[in-house]
């Protein structure tokens, strides 16, 4: 059942247009407890399959997103670093 839950979580997060709060995931995955879902979310994060971050004060709220959601292309990232190291960065 854990494998099934992991697949559902991954599908949900990969198809989302924006990061999801834990409770949004719980509401969309019927038949699983919040504890089970949170446990699998943390496992998936530890495995590097998704990303997550606690936001807010106190206990806070966790948000989760696809590992590729905010990646820059390697070409633009590498060219920026290269230009900076060569002294070709324009300053204003």
C-alpha positions in Angstrom: 0.0 0.0 0.0 2.9 2.4 0.6 4.1 2.0 -3.0 0.6 2.8 -4.2 0.5 5.9 -1.9 3.9 7.0 -3.1 2.8 6.8 -6.8 -0.4 8.8 -6.1 1.5 11.5 -4.3 4.1 11.7 -7.1 1.4 11.9 -9.7 -0.4 14.6 -7.8 2.7 16.7 -7.2 4.0 16.3 -10.7 0.6 17.4 -12.2 0.2 20.5 -9.9 0.8 23.9 -11.3 2.0 25.3 -8.0 3.4 23.9 -4.7 0.8 22.2 -2.6 0.3 22.3 1.2 0.1 19.0 3.1 -3.6 19.5 3.7 -4.3 20.0 0.0 -2.6 16.7 -0.7 -4.6 15.0 2.1 -7.9 16.4 0.8 -7.2 15.0 -2.7 -6.0 11.6 -1.6 -9.0 9.9 0.0 -8.6 6.7 2.0 -5.2 7.6 3.5 -4.6 9.2 6.9 -2.7 12.5 7.2 0.0 10.8 9.2 0.6 8.2 6.4 0.7 10.9 3.8 3.1 13.1 5.7 5.3 10.1 6.4 5.5 9.3 2.7 6.0 12.9 1.7 9.0 13.1 4.0 10.4 9.8 2.6 10.0 11.0 -1.0 11.7 14.2 -0.1 14.5 12.3 1.5 14.9 10.1 -1.6 15.1 13.3 -3.7 12.0 12.6 -5.7 10.1 15.7 -4.5 11.0 18.9 -2.7 9.4 20.3 0.4 9.8 23.2 2.9 8.3 24.2 6.2 6.9 27.7 6.1 5.4 29.9 8.8 6.0 30.2 12.5 5.5 27.6 15.2 4.8 24.2 13.8 4.4 25.9 10.5 2.9 24.4 7.3 4.8 22.2 4.8 4.6 22.9 1.1 5.6 20.3 -1.5 6.6 20.6 -5.2 8.1 18.7 -8.0 11.9 18.4 -7.9 12.1 20.0 -11.4 9.6 22.8 -10.8 12.0 25.6 -10.2 15.1 24.5 -12.0 16.9 26.8 -14.3 18.3 25.4 -17.5 21.9 24.3 -17.2 23.0 26.5 -20.1 21.8 29.8 -18.7 23.0 28.9 -15.2 26.4 27.9 -16.5 26.8 30.9 -18.8 26.0 33.3 -15.9 28.6 31.7 -13.7 31.1 31.7 -16.6 30.5 35.3 -17.5 30.8 36.3 -13.8 34.1 34.5 -13.5 35.4 36.2 -16.7 34.4 39.6 -15.5 31.8 40.1 -18.2 28.9 40.9 -15.9 27.4 44.4 -16.5 26.9 46.5 -13.5 24.4 49.4 -13.3 
